[in-house]
């Protein structure tokens, strides 16, 4: 299934990292002591996001989404080999 552009009209509030990320020595995962790094707040309208930040005294920058021009493709193009995949023939004994 594909979600399509349904969630493309939402505005997302993400917090800037307050500290550097660290590599956890045992497993090699990237960790941080900043709990807000994983918080994402979703708004339906830009005005709601701005008023939320102003009520809480948060400084913010607005990054408008880039325009995406859909590429029209036919269904048959899904089965054509692409540049990313290389098919090497195996010799038949």
PDB file of N, CA, C and O in Angstrom:
ATOM      1  N   UNK A   1       0.842  -1.194   0.000  1.00  0.00           N
ATOM      2  CA  UNK A   1       0.000   0.000   0.000  1.00  0.00           C
ATOM      3  C   UNK A   1       0.877   1.244   0.000  1.00  0.00           C
ATOM      4  O   UNK A   1       2.010   1.220   0.481  1.00  0.00           O
ATOM      5  N   UNK A   2       0.354   2.302  -0.530  1.00  0.00           N
ATOM      6  CA  UNK A   2       1.063   3.570  -0.547  1.00  0.00           C
ATOM      7  C   UNK A   2       0.185   4.621   0.094  1.00  0.00           C
ATOM      8  O   UNK A   2      -1.018   4.681  -0.160  1.00  0.00           O
ATOM      9  N   UNK A   3       0.798   5.456   0.933  1.00  0.00           N
ATOM     10  CA  UNK A   3       0.036   6.469   1.650  1.00  0.00           C
ATOM     11  C   UNK A   3      -0.354   7.623   0.733  1.00  0.00           C
ATOM     12  O   UNK A   3      -1.420   8.215   0.899  1.00  0.00           O
ATOM     13  N   UNK A   4       0.495   7.941  -0.225  1.00  0.00           N
ATOM     14  CA  UNK A   4       0.192   9.046  -1.114  1.00  0.00           C
ATOM     15  C   UNK A   4       0.337  10.385  -0.426  1.00  0.00           C
ATOM     16  O   UNK A   4       1.008  10.471   0.602  1.00  0.00           O
ATOM     17  N   UNK A   5      -0.266  11.427  -0.955  1.00  0.00           N
ATOM     18  CA  UNK A   5      -0.094  12.772  -0.404  1.00  0.00           C
ATOM     19  C   UNK A   5      -1.048  13.113   0.730  1.00  0.00           C
ATOM     20  O   UNK A   5      -1.261  14.296   0.997  1.00  0.00           O
ATOM     21  N   UNK A   6      -1.628  12.135   1.406  1.00  0.00           N
ATOM     22  CA  UNK A   6      -2.619  12.425   2.443  1.00  0.00           C
ATOM     23  C   UNK A   6      -2.011  13.222   3.582  1.00  0.00           C
ATOM     24  O   UNK A   6      -2.590  14.218   4.017  1.00  0.00           O
ATOM     25  N   UNK A   7      -0.850  12.798   4.074  1.00  0.00           N
ATOM     26  CA  UNK A   7      -0.225  13.479   5.201  1.00  0.00           C
ATOM     27  C   UNK A   7       0.665  14.641   4.773  1.00  0.00           C
ATOM     28  O   UNK A   7       1.315  15.252   5.622  1.00  0.00           O
ATOM     29  N   UNK A   8       0.713  14.959   3.498  1.00  0.00           N
ATOM     30  CA  UNK A   8       1.591  16.005   2.997  1.00  0.00           C
ATOM     31  C   UNK A   8       1.111  17.402   3.387  1.00  0.00           C
ATOM     32  O   UNK A   8       1.878  18.359   3.284  1.00  0.00           O
ATOM     33  N   UNK A   9      -0.112  17.537   3.823  1.00  0.00           N
ATOM     34  CA  UNK A   9      -0.653  18.855   4.144  1.00  0.00           C
ATOM     35  C   UNK A   9      -0.520  19.194   5.628  1.00  0.00           C
ATOM     36  O   UNK A   9      -1.060  20.206   6.076  1.00  0.00           O
ATOM     37  N   UNK A  10       0.181  18.375   6.387  1.00  0.00           N
ATOM     38  CA  UNK A  10       0.354  18.628   7.820  1.00  0.00           C
ATOM     39  C   UNK A  10       1.620  19.435   8.074  1.00  0.00           C
ATOM     40  O   UNK A  10       2.573  19.381   7.297  1.00  0.00           O
ATOM     41  N   UNK A  11       1.613  20.181   9.167  1.00  0.00           N
ATOM     42  CA  UNK A  11       2.768  20.951   9.606  1.00  0.00           C
ATOM     43  C   UNK A  11       3.345  20.249  10.830  1.00  0.00           C
ATOM     44  O   UNK A  11       2.606  19.870  11.738  1.00  0.00           O
ATOM     45  N   UNK A  12       4.650  20.079  10.852  1.00  0.00           N
ATOM     46  CA  UNK A  12       5.309  19.314  11.905  1.00  0.00           C
ATOM     47  C   UNK A  12       6.247  20.238  12.679  1.00  0.00           C
ATOM     48  O   UNK A  12       7.033  20.982  12.093  1.00  0.00           O
ATOM     49  N   UNK A  13       6.147  20.175  14.012  1.00  0.00           N
ATOM     50  CA  UNK A  13       7.042  20.915  14.894  1.00  0.00           C
ATOM     51  C   UNK A  13       8.091  19.939  15.398  1.00  0.00           C
ATOM     52  O   UNK A  13       7.755  18.955  16.058  1.00  0.00           O
ATOM     53  N   UNK A  14       9.367  20.199  15.094  1.00  0.00           N
ATOM     54  CA  UNK A  14      10.476  19.384  15.560  1.00  0.00           C
ATOM     55  C   UNK A  14      11.426  20.287  16.346  1.00  0.00           C
ATOM     56  O   UNK A  14      11.667  21.430  15.959  1.00  0.00           O
ATOM     57  N   UNK A  15      11.955  19.774  17.436  1.00  0.00           N
ATOM     58  CA  UNK A  15      12.854  20.549  18.278  1.00  0.00           C
ATOM     59  C   UNK A  15      14.297  20.364  17.829  1.00  0.00           C
ATOM     60  O   UNK A  15      14.692  19.283  17.391  1.00  0.00           O
ATOM     61  N   UNK A  16      15.082  21.440  17.943  1.00  0.00           N
ATOM     62  CA  UNK A  16      16.503  21.376  17.628  1.00  0.00           C
ATOM     63  C   UNK A  16      17.214  20.550  18.699  1.00  0.00           C
ATOM     64  O   UNK A  16      16.836  20.613  19.869  1.00  0.00           O
ATOM     65  N   UNK A  17      18.225  19.783  18.326  1.00  0.00           N
ATOM     66  CA  UNK A  17      18.965  19.017  19.331  1.00  0.00           C
ATOM     67  C   UNK A  17      19.691  19.962  20.297  1.00  0.00           C
ATOM     68  O   UNK A  17      20.326  20.929  19.876  1.00  0.00           O
ATOM     69  N   UNK A  18      19.587  19.666  21.595  1.00  0.00           N
ATOM     70  CA  UNK A  18      20.218  20.507  22.611  1.00  0.00           C
ATOM     71  C   UNK A  18      21.646  20.072  22.912  1.00  0.00           C
ATOM     72  O   UNK A  18      22.411  20.840  23.496  1.00  0.00           O
ATOM     73  N   UNK A  19      22.010  18.886  22.533  1.00  0.00           N
ATOM     74  CA  UNK A  19      23.351  18.394  22.782  1.00  0.00           C
ATOM     75  C   UNK A  19      23.790  17.457  21.672  1.00  0.00           C
ATOM     76  O   UNK A  19      22.995  17.075  20.814  1.00  0.00           O
ATOM     77  N   UNK A  20      25.063  17.092  21.698  1.00  0.00           N
ATOM     78  CA  UNK A  20      25.543  16.198  20.642  1.00  0.00           C
ATOM     79  C   UNK A  20      25.075  14.769  20.845  1.00  0.00           C
ATOM     80  O   UNK A  20      24.809  14.341  21.968  1.00  0.00           O
ATOM     81  N   UNK A  21      24.980  14.049  19.761  1.00  0.00           N
ATOM     82  CA  UNK A  21      24.650  12.633  19.827  1.00  0.00           C
ATOM     83  C   UNK A  21      25.919  11.856  20.171  1.00  0.00           C
ATOM     84  O   UNK A  21      27.028  12.274  19.839  1.00  0.00           O
ATOM     85  N   UNK A  22      25.738  10.724  20.839  1.00  0.00           N
ATOM     86  CA  UNK A  22      26.875   9.905  21.234  1.00  0.00           C
ATOM     87  C   UNK A  22      26.680   8.498  20.700  1.00  0.00           C
ATOM     88  O   UNK A  22      25.549   8.049  20.513  1.00  0.00           O
ATOM     89  N   UNK A  23      27.767   7.813  20.458  1.00  0.00           N
ATOM     90  CA  UNK A  23      27.694   6.427  20.031  1.00  0.00           C
ATOM     91  C   UNK A  23      27.792   5.549  21.267  1.00  0.00           C
ATOM     92  O   UNK A  23      28.759   5.627  22.025  1.00  0.00           O
ATOM     93  N   UNK A  24      26.786   4.718  21.462  1.00  0.00           N
ATOM     94  CA  UNK A  24      26.753   3.837  22.617  1.00  0.00           C
ATOM     95  C   UNK A  24      27.780   2.730  22.390  1.00  0.00           C
ATOM     96  O   UNK A  24      27.726   2.049  21.367  1.00  0.00           O
ATOM     97  N   UNK A  25      28.728   2.534  23.337  1.00  0.00           N
ATOM     98  CA  UNK A  25      29.863   1.657  23.060  1.00  0.00           C
ATOM     99  C   UNK A  25      29.520   0.166  22.930  1.00  0.00           C
ATOM    100  O   UNK A  25      30.199  -0.546  22.190  1.00  0.00           O
ATOM    101  N   UNK A  26      28.507  -0.315  23.615  1.00  0.00           N
ATOM    102  CA  UNK A  26      28.232  -1.747  23.584  1.00  0.00           C
ATOM    103  C   UNK A  26      27.597  -2.184  22.264  1.00  0.00           C
ATOM    104  O   UNK A  26      28.067  -3.128  21.630  1.00  0.00           O
ATOM    105  N   UNK A  27      26.526  -1.495  21.849  1.00  0.00           N
ATOM    106  CA  UNK A  27      25.799  -1.902  20.645  1.00  0.00           C
ATOM    107  C   UNK A  27      26.118  -1.044  19.426  1.00  0.00           C
ATOM    108  O   UNK A  27      25.820  -1.447  18.301  1.00  0.00           O
ATOM    109  N   UNK A  28      26.715   0.126  19.622  1.00  0.00           N
ATOM    110  CA  UNK A  28      27.037   0.998  18.505  1.00  0.00           C
ATOM    111  C   UNK A  28      25.886   1.874  18.053  1.00  0.00           C
ATOM    112  O   UNK A  28      25.963   2.503  16.998  1.00  0.00           O
ATOM    113  N   UNK A  29      24.797   1.924  18.855  1.00  0.00           N
ATOM    114  CA  UNK A  29      23.659   2.759  18.510  1.00  0.00           C
ATOM    115  C   UNK A  29      23.975   4.209  18.800  1.00  0.00           C
ATOM    116  O   UNK A  29      24.826   4.514  19.636  1.00  0.00           O
ATOM    117  N   UNK A  30      23.294   5.094  18.114  1.00  0.00           N
ATOM    118  CA  UNK A  30      23.445   6.524  18.365  1.00  0.00           C
ATOM    119  C   UNK A  30      22.424   6.920  19.420  1.00  0.00           C
ATOM    120  O   UNK A  30      21.230   6.660  19.275  1.00  0.00           O
ATOM    121  N   UNK A  31      22.911   7.552  20.484  1.00  0.00           N
ATOM    122  CA  UNK A  31      22.016   7.931  21.575  1.00  0.00           C
ATOM    123  C   UNK A  31      22.194   9.399  21.899  1.00  0.00           C
ATOM    124  O   UNK A  31      23.156  10.038  21.475  1.00  0.00           O
ATOM    125  N   UNK A  32      21.249   9.919  22.658  1.00  0.00           N
ATOM    126  CA  UNK A  32      21.287  11.313  23.070  1.00  0.00           C
ATOM    127  C   UNK A  32      20.621  11.431  24.437  1.00  0.00           C
ATOM    128  O   UNK A  32      19.736  10.648  24.782  1.00  0.00           O
ATOM    129  N   UNK A  33      21.055  12.408  25.198  1.00  0.00           N
ATOM    130  CA  UNK A  33      20.456  12.643  26.508  1.00  0.00           C
ATOM    131  C   UNK A  33      19.335  13.679  26.430  1.00  0.00           C
ATOM    132  O   UNK A  33      18.767  14.065  27.452  1.00  0.00           O
ATOM    133  N   UNK A  34      19.025  14.121  25.227  1.00  0.00           N
ATOM    134  CA  UNK A  34      17.994  15.127  25.005  1.00  0.00           C
ATOM    135  C   UNK A  34      16.650  14.446  24.752  1.00  0.00           C
ATOM    136  O   UNK A  34      16.482  13.820  23.706  1.00  0.00           O
ATOM    137  N   UNK A  35      15.680  14.546  25.678  1.00  0.00           N
ATOM    138  CA  UNK A  35      14.401  13.872  25.462  1.00  0.00           C
ATOM    139  C   UNK A  35      13.550  14.506  24.367  1.00  0.00           C
ATOM    140  O   UNK A  35      12.674  13.839  23.817  1.00  0.00           O
ATOM    141  N   UNK A  36      13.780  15.764  24.039  1.00  0.00           N
ATOM    142  CA  UNK A  36      12.958  16.431  23.024  1.00  0.00           C
ATOM    143  C   UNK A  36      13.375  16.080  21.596  1.00  0.00           C
ATOM    144  O   UNK A  36      12.701  16.457  20.638  1.00  0.00           O
ATOM    145  N   UNK A  37      14.471  15.366  21.460  1.00  0.00           N
ATOM    146  CA  UNK A  37      14.942  15.017  20.125  1.00  0.00           C
ATOM    147  C   UNK A  37      13.975  14.068  19.426  1.00  0.00           C
ATOM    148  O   UNK A  37      13.941  14.033  18.196  1.00  0.00           O
ATOM    149  N   UNK A  38      13.191  13.300  20.172  1.00  0.00           N
ATOM    150  CA  UNK A  38      12.264  12.351  19.578  1.00  0.00           C
ATOM    151  C   UNK A  38      10.833  12.870  19.502  1.00  0.00           C
ATOM    152  O   UNK A  38       9.945  12.161  19.029  1.00  0.00           O
ATOM    153  N   UNK A  39      10.597  14.094  19.957  1.00  0.00           N
ATOM    154  CA  UNK A  39       9.237  14.638  19.998  1.00  0.00           C
ATOM    155  C   UNK A  39       8.906  15.315  18.673  1.00  0.00           C
ATOM    156  O   UNK A  39       9.669  16.146  18.180  1.00  0.00           O
ATOM    157  N   UNK A  40       7.766  14.950  18.109  1.00  0.00           N
ATOM    158  CA  UNK A  40       7.236  15.600  16.913  1.00  0.00           C
ATOM    159  C   UNK A  40       5.781  15.924  17.179  1.00  0.00           C
ATOM    160  O   UNK A  40       5.006  15.048  17.562  1.00  0.00           O
ATOM    161  N   UNK A  41       5.402  17.186  16.976  1.00  0.00           N
ATOM    162  CA  UNK A  41       4.024  17.626  17.173  1.00  0.00           C
ATOM    163  C   UNK A  41       3.472  17.978  15.791  1.00  0.00           C
ATOM    164  O   UNK A  41       4.083  18.747  15.049  1.00  0.00           O
ATOM    165  N   UNK A  42       2.310  17.410  15.451  1.00  0.00           N
ATOM    166  CA  UNK A  42       1.723  17.586  14.121  1.00  0.00           C
ATOM    167  C   UNK A  42       0.511  18.507  14.219  1.00  0.00           C
ATOM    168  O   UNK A  42      -0.330  18.348  15.104  1.00  0.00           O
ATOM    169  N   UNK A  43       0.430  19.472  13.303  1.00  0.00           N
ATOM    170  CA  UNK A  43      -0.675  20.422  13.237  1.00  0.00           C
ATOM    171  C   UNK A  43      -1.311  20.360  11.855  1.00  0.00           C
ATOM    172  O   UNK A  43      -0.638  20.076  10.864  1.00  0.00           O
ATOM    173  N   UNK A  44      -2.600  20.626  11.797  1.00  0.00           N
ATOM    174  CA  UNK A  44      -3.302  20.625  10.517  1.00  0.00           C
ATOM    175  C   UNK A  44      -3.082  21.923   9.734  1.00  0.00           C
ATOM    176  O   UNK A  44      -3.079  21.923   8.503  1.00  0.00           O
ATOM    177  N   UNK A  45      -2.898  23.033  10.470  1.00  0.00           N
ATOM    178  CA  UNK A  45      -2.726  24.332   9.808  1.00  0.00           C
ATOM    179  C   UNK A  45      -1.485  25.019  10.338  1.00  0.00           C
ATOM    180  O   UNK A  45      -1.070  24.769  11.470  1.00  0.00           O
ATOM    181  N   UNK A  46      -0.891  25.877   9.534  1.00  0.00           N
ATOM    182  CA  UNK A  46       0.302  26.618   9.921  1.00  0.00           C
ATOM    183  C   UNK A  46       0.007  27.567  11.072  1.00  0.00           C
ATOM    184  O   UNK A  46       0.844  27.746  11.956  1.00  0.00           O
ATOM    185  N   UNK A  47      -1.165  28.174  11.073  1.00  0.00           N
ATOM    186  CA  UNK A  47      -1.522  29.123  12.123  1.00  0.00           C
ATOM    187  C   UNK A  47      -1.565  28.442  13.492  1.00  0.00           C
ATOM    188  O   UNK A  47      -1.183  29.046  14.495  1.00  0.00           O
ATOM    189  N   UNK A  48      -2.022  27.204  13.538  1.00  0.00           N
ATOM    190  CA  UNK A  48      -2.047  26.459  14.799  1.00  0.00           C
ATOM    191  C   UNK A  48      -0.636  26.224  15.328  1.00  0.00           C
ATOM    192  O   UNK A  48      -0.392  26.342  16.528  1.00  0.00           O
ATOM    193  N   UNK A  49       0.285  25.894  14.440  1.00  0.00           N
ATOM    194  CA  UNK A  49       1.670  25.659  14.851  1.00  0.00           C
ATOM    195  C   UNK A  49       2.310  26.945  15.366  1.00  0.00           C
ATOM    196  O   UNK A  49       3.031  26.922  16.363  1.00  0.00           O
ATOM    197  N   UNK A  50       2.053  28.055  14.697  1.00  0.00           N
ATOM    198  CA  UNK A  50       2.630  29.331  15.128  1.00  0.00           C
ATOM    199  C   UNK A  50       2.073  29.745  16.479  1.00  0.00           C
ATOM    200  O   UNK A  50       2.830  30.189  17.343  1.00  0.00           O
ATOM    201  N   UNK A  51       0.781  29.613  16.680  1.00  0.00           N
ATOM    202  CA  UNK A  51       0.196  30.009  17.960  1.00  0.00           C
ATOM    203  C   UNK A  51       0.680  29.096  19.092  1.00  0.00           C
ATOM    204  O   UNK A  51       0.851  29.559  20.219  1.00  0.00           O
ATOM    205  N   UNK A  52       0.901  27.814  18.812  1.00  0.00           N
ATOM    206  CA  UNK A  52       1.440  26.890  19.813  1.00  0.00           C
ATOM    207  C   UNK A  52       2.823  27.351  20.272  1.00  0.00           C
ATOM    208  O   UNK A  52       3.108  27.380  21.469  1.00  0.00           O
ATOM    209  N   UNK A  53       3.675  27.708  19.318  1.00  0.00           N
ATOM    210  CA  UNK A  53       5.029  28.161  19.657  1.00  0.00           C
ATOM    211  C   UNK A  53       5.002  29.484  20.412  1.00  0.00           C
ATOM    212  O   UNK A  53       5.762  29.671  21.362  1.00  0.00           O
ATOM    213  N   UNK A  54       4.136  30.400  20.001  1.00  0.00           N
ATOM    214  CA  UNK A  54       4.063  31.697  20.672  1.00  0.00           C
ATOM    215  C   UNK A  54       3.532  31.565  22.098  1.00  0.00           C
ATOM    216  O   UNK A  54       4.015  32.256  22.995  1.00  0.00           O
ATOM    217  N   UNK A  55       2.556  30.699  22.324  1.00  0.00           N
ATOM    218  CA  UNK A  55       2.022  30.507  23.680  1.00  0.00           C
ATOM    219  C   UNK A  55       3.075  29.951  24.628  1.00  0.00           C
ATOM    220  O   UNK A  55       3.076  30.277  25.815  1.00  0.00           O
ATOM    221  N   UNK A  56       3.964  29.119  24.116  1.00  0.00           N
ATOM    222  CA  UNK A  56       4.981  28.496  24.951  1.00  0.00           C
ATOM    223  C   UNK A  56       6.321  29.226  24.910  1.00  0.00           C
ATOM    224  O   UNK A  56       7.277  28.778  25.542  1.00  0.00           O
ATOM    225  N   UNK A  57       6.410  30.313  24.197  1.00  0.00           N
ATOM    226  CA  UNK A  57       7.633  31.106  24.141  1.00  0.00           C
ATOM    227  C   UNK A  57       8.764  30.433  23.382  1.00  0.00           C
ATOM    228  O   UNK A  57       9.934  30.645  23.701  1.00  0.00           O
ATOM    229  N   UNK A  58       8.436  29.632  22.390  1.00  0.00           N
ATOM    230  CA  UNK A  58       9.441  28.932  21.596  1.00  0.00           C
ATOM    231  C   UNK A  58       9.799  29.762  20.376  1.00  0.00           C
ATOM    232  O   UNK A  58       8.914  30.294  19.705  1.00  0.00           O
ATOM    233  N   UNK A  59      11.085  29.877  20.084  1.00  0.00           N
ATOM    234  CA  UNK A  59      11.483  30.520  18.832  1.00  0.00           C
ATOM    235  C   UNK A  59      11.364  29.475  17.730  1.00  0.00           C
ATOM    236  O   UNK A  59      11.595  28.290  17.972  1.00  0.00           O
ATOM    237  N   UNK A  60      11.011  29.899  16.535  1.00  0.00           N
ATOM    238  CA  UNK A  60      10.756  28.941  15.470  1.00  0.00           C
ATOM    239  C   UNK A  60      11.140  29.508  14.123  1.00  0.00           C
ATOM    240  O   UNK A  60      11.216  30.724  13.942  1.00  0.00           O
ATOM    241  N   UNK A  61      11.380  28.621  13.186  1.00  0.00           N
ATOM    242  CA  UNK A  61      11.573  28.969  11.780  1.00  0.00           C
ATOM    243  C   UNK A  61      10.612  28.109  10.971  1.00  0.00           C
ATOM    244  O   UNK A  61      10.341  26.961  11.322  1.00  0.00           O
ATOM    245  N   UNK A  62      10.111  28.671   9.902  1.00  0.00           N
ATOM    246  CA  UNK A  62       9.151  27.971   9.061  1.00  0.00           C
ATOM    247  C   UNK A  62       9.858  27.537   7.791  1.00  0.00           C
ATOM    248  O   UNK A  62      10.429  28.353   7.069  1.00  0.00           O
ATOM    249  N   UNK A  63       9.810  26.244   7.533  1.00  0.00           N
ATOM    250  CA  UNK A  63      10.369  25.704   6.303  1.00  0.00           C
ATOM    251  C   UNK A  63       9.215  25.165   5.473  1.00  0.00           C
ATOM    252  O   UNK A  63       8.617  24.142   5.807  1.00  0.00           O
ATOM    253  N   UNK A  64       8.917  25.853   4.411  1.00  0.00           N
ATOM    254  CA  UNK A  64       7.816  25.411   3.552  1.00  0.00           C
ATOM    255  C   UNK A  64       8.274  24.233   2.712  1.00  0.00           C
ATOM    256  O   UNK A  64       9.429  24.185   2.290  1.00  0.00           O
ATOM    257  N   UNK A  65       7.388  23.289   2.467  1.00  0.00           N
ATOM    258  CA  UNK A  65       7.783  22.108   1.697  1.00  0.00           C
ATOM    259  C   UNK A  65       8.087  22.457   0.250  1.00  0.00           C
ATOM    260  O   UNK A  65       7.496  23.368  -0.330  1.00  0.00           O
ATOM    261  N   UNK A  66       9.018  21.714  -0.311  1.00  0.00           N
ATOM    262  CA  UNK A  66       9.375  21.918  -1.713  1.00  0.00           C
ATOM    263  C   UNK A  66       8.264  21.357  -2.593  1.00  0.00           C
ATOM    264  O   UNK A  66       7.625  20.363  -2.248  1.00  0.00           O
ATOM    265  N   UNK A  67       8.048  21.990  -3.702  1.00  0.00           N
ATOM    266  CA  UNK A  67       7.026  21.515  -4.639  1.00  0.00           C
ATOM    267  C   UNK A  67       7.520  20.240  -5.304  1.00  0.00           C
ATOM    268  O   UNK A  67       8.643  20.180  -5.806  1.00  0.00           O
ATOM    269  N   UNK A  68       6.693  19.253  -5.299  1.00  0.00           N
ATOM    270  CA  UNK A  68       7.023  17.981  -5.924  1.00  0.00           C
ATOM    271  C   UNK A  68       6.221  17.847  -7.201  1.00  0.00           C
ATOM    272  O   UNK A  68       4.990  17.868  -7.183  1.00  0.00           O
ATOM    273  N   UNK A  69       6.917  17.713  -8.289  1.00  0.00           N
ATOM    274  CA  UNK A  69       6.245  17.529  -9.563  1.00  0.00           C
ATOM    275  C   UNK A  69       6.125  16.030  -9.819  1.00  0.00           C
ATOM    276  O   UNK A  69       7.137  15.356 -10.007  1.00  0.00           O
ATOM    277  N   UNK A  70       4.920  15.509  -9.829  1.00  0.00           N
ATOM    278  CA  UNK A  70       4.772  14.062 -10.030  1.00  0.00           C
ATOM    279  C   UNK A  70       5.211  13.645 -11.419  1.00  0.00           C
ATOM    280  O   UNK A  70       4.937  14.322 -12.410  1.00  0.00           O
ATOM    281  N   UNK A  71       5.890  12.533 -11.466  1.00  0.00           N
ATOM    282  CA  UNK A  71       6.335  11.993 -12.738  1.00  0.00           C
ATOM    283  C   UNK A  71       5.308  10.974 -13.196  1.00  0.00           C
ATOM    284  O   UNK A  71       5.059   9.981 -12.512  1.00  0.00           O
ATOM    285  N   UNK A  72       4.727  11.214 -14.326  1.00  0.00           N
ATOM    286  CA  UNK A  72       3.711  10.306 -14.856  1.00  0.00           C
ATOM    287  C   UNK A  72       4.400   9.070 -15.425  1.00  0.00           C
ATOM    288  O   UNK A  72       5.291   9.161 -16.270  1.00  0.00           O
ATOM    289  N   UNK A  73       3.962   7.916 -14.935  1.00  0.00           N
ATOM    290  CA  UNK A  73       4.531   6.666 -15.385  1.00  0.00           C
ATOM    291  C   UNK A  73       3.406   5.714 -15.765  1.00  0.00           C
ATOM    292  O   UNK A  73       2.288   5.799 -15.258  1.00  0.00           O
ATOM    293  N   UNK A  74       3.731   4.835 -16.646  1.00  0.00           N
ATOM    294  CA  UNK A  74       2.759   3.797 -16.983  1.00  0.00           C
ATOM    295  C   UNK A  74       2.982   2.607 -16.054  1.00  0.00           C
ATOM    296  O   UNK A  74       4.043   2.477 -15.444  1.00  0.00           O
ATOM    297  N   UNK A  75       1.998   1.761 -15.955  1.00  0.00           N
ATOM    298  CA  UNK A  75       2.098   0.588 -15.095  1.00  0.00           C
ATOM    299  C   UNK A  75       3.216  -0.349 -15.566  1.00  0.00           C
ATOM    300  O   UNK A  75       3.860  -1.004 -14.746  1.00  0.00           O
ATOM    301  N   UNK A  76       3.442  -0.414 -16.855  1.00  0.00           N
ATOM    302  CA  UNK A  76       4.462  -1.311 -17.404  1.00  0.00           C
ATOM    303  C   UNK A  76       5.870  -0.892 -16.997  1.00  0.00           C
ATOM    304  O   UNK A  76       6.769  -1.732 -16.964  1.00  0.00           O
ATOM    305  N   UNK A  77       6.082   0.384 -16.688  1.00  0.00           N
ATOM    306  CA  UNK A  77       7.410   0.841 -16.287  1.00  0.00           C
ATOM    307  C   UNK A  77       7.851   0.263 -14.956  1.00  0.00           C
ATOM    308  O   UNK A  77       9.045   0.256 -14.659  1.00  0.00           O
ATOM    309  N   UNK A  78       6.912  -0.227 -14.137  1.00  0.00           N
ATOM    310  CA  UNK A  78       7.280  -0.851 -12.881  1.00  0.00           C
ATOM    311  C   UNK A  78       8.097  -2.123 -13.088  1.00  0.00           C
ATOM    312  O   UNK A  78       8.824  -2.535 -12.184  1.00  0.00           O
ATOM    313  N   UNK A  79       7.994  -2.743 -14.241  1.00  0.00           N
ATOM    314  CA  UNK A  79       8.642  -4.017 -14.490  1.00  0.00           C
ATOM    315  C   UNK A  79       9.871  -3.895 -15.383  1.00  0.00           C
ATOM    316  O   UNK A  79      10.500  -4.905 -15.699  1.00  0.00           O
ATOM    317  N   UNK A  80      10.224  -2.692 -15.791  1.00  0.00           N
ATOM    318  CA  UNK A  80      11.414  -2.505 -16.604  1.00  0.00           C
ATOM    319  C   UNK A  80      12.634  -2.464 -15.696  1.00  0.00           C
ATOM    320  O   UNK A  80      12.542  -1.947 -14.582  1.00  0.00           O
ATOM    321  N   UNK A  81      13.770  -2.989 -16.134  1.00  0.00           N
ATOM    322  CA  UNK A  81      14.979  -2.887 -15.310  1.00  0.00           C
ATOM    323  C   UNK A  81      15.418  -1.436 -15.220  1.00  0.00           C
ATOM    324  O   UNK A  81      15.353  -0.686 -16.194  1.00  0.00           O
ATOM    325  N   UNK A  82      15.861  -1.059 -14.043  1.00  0.00           N
ATOM    326  CA  UNK A  82      16.282   0.326 -13.842  1.00  0.00           C
ATOM    327  C   UNK A  82      17.801   0.413 -13.842  1.00  0.00           C
ATOM    328  O   UNK A  82      18.488  -0.602 -13.953  1.00  0.00           O
ATOM    329  N   UNK A  83      18.320   1.627 -13.716  1.00  0.00           N
ATOM    330  CA  UNK A  83      19.758   1.837 -13.680  1.00  0.00           C
ATOM    331  C   UNK A  83      20.357   1.302 -12.380  1.00  0.00           C
ATOM    332  O   UNK A  83      21.536   0.951 -12.334  1.00  0.00           O
ATOM    333  N   UNK A  84      19.538   1.241 -11.319  1.00  0.00           N
ATOM    334  CA  UNK A  84      20.035   0.803 -10.011  1.00  0.00           C
ATOM    335  C   UNK A  84      20.273  -0.702  -9.977  1.00  0.00           C
ATOM    336  O   UNK A  84      21.154  -1.172  -9.256  1.00  0.00           O
ATOM    337  N   UNK A  85      19.515  -1.446 -10.731  1.00  0.00           N
ATOM    338  CA  UNK A  85      19.671  -2.896 -10.705  1.00  0.00           C
ATOM    339  C   UNK A  85      20.464  -3.339 -11.916  1.00  0.00           C
ATOM    340  O   UNK A  85      20.238  -2.876 -13.034  1.00  0.00           O
ATOM    341  N   UNK A  86      21.384  -4.232 -11.677  1.00  0.00           N
ATOM    342  CA  UNK A  86      22.135  -4.785 -12.796  1.00  0.00           C
ATOM    343  C   UNK A  86      21.905  -6.287 -12.811  1.00  0.00           C
ATOM    344  O   UNK A  86      22.055  -6.963 -11.794  1.00  0.00           O
ATOM    345  N   UNK A  87      21.547  -6.784 -13.949  1.00  0.00           N
ATOM    346  CA  UNK A  87      21.269  -8.201 -14.100  1.00  0.00           C
ATOM    347  C   UNK A  87      22.441  -8.822 -14.846  1.00  0.00           C
ATOM    348  O   UNK A  87      22.728  -8.474 -15.991  1.00  0.00           O
ATOM    349  N   UNK A  88      23.108  -9.745 -14.172  1.00  0.00           N
ATOM    350  CA  UNK A  88      24.201 -10.424 -14.823  1.00  0.00           C
ATOM    351  C   UNK A  88      23.751 -11.840 -15.148  1.00  0.00           C
ATOM    352  O   UNK A  88      23.295 -12.566 -14.264  1.00  0.00           O
ATOM    353  N   UNK A  89      23.873 -12.228 -16.381  1.00  0.00           N
ATOM    354  CA  UNK A  89      23.421 -13.584 -16.751  1.00  0.00           C
ATOM    355  C   UNK A  89      24.341 -14.635 -16.156  1.00  0.00           C
ATOM    356  O   UNK A  89      25.559 -14.462 -16.116  1.00  0.00           O
ATOM    357  N   UNK A  90      23.761 -15.697 -15.708  1.00  0.00           N
ATOM    358  CA  UNK A  90      24.543 -16.817 -15.182  1.00  0.00           C
ATOM    359  C   UNK A  90      24.753 -17.823 -16.303  1.00  0.00           C
ATOM    360  O   UNK A  90      23.824 -18.135 -17.048  1.00  0.00           O
ATOM    361  N   UNK A  91      25.967 -18.326 -16.421  1.00  0.00           N
ATOM    362  CA  UNK A  91      26.218 -19.288 -17.510  1.00  0.00           C
ATOM    363  C   UNK A  91      25.504 -20.608 -17.248  1.00  0.00           C
ATOM    364  O   UNK A  91      25.453 -21.091 -16.117  1.00  0.00           O
ATOM    365  N   UNK A  92      24.968 -21.166 -18.288  1.00  0.00           N
ATOM    366  CA  UNK A  92      24.262 -22.443 -18.192  1.00  0.00           C
ATOM    367  C   UNK A  92      25.254 -23.542 -18.506  1.00  0.00           C
ATOM    368  O   UNK A  92      25.889 -23.512 -19.560  1.00  0.00           O
ATOM    369  N   UNK A  93      25.408 -24.542 -17.592  1.00  0.00           N
ATOM    370  CA  UNK A  93      26.404 -25.612 -17.867  1.00  0.00           C
ATOM    371  C   UNK A  93      25.979 -26.529 -18.966  1.00  0.00           C
ATOM    372  O   UNK A  93      26.705 -27.464 -19.304  1.00  0.00           O
TER     373      UNK A  93
END
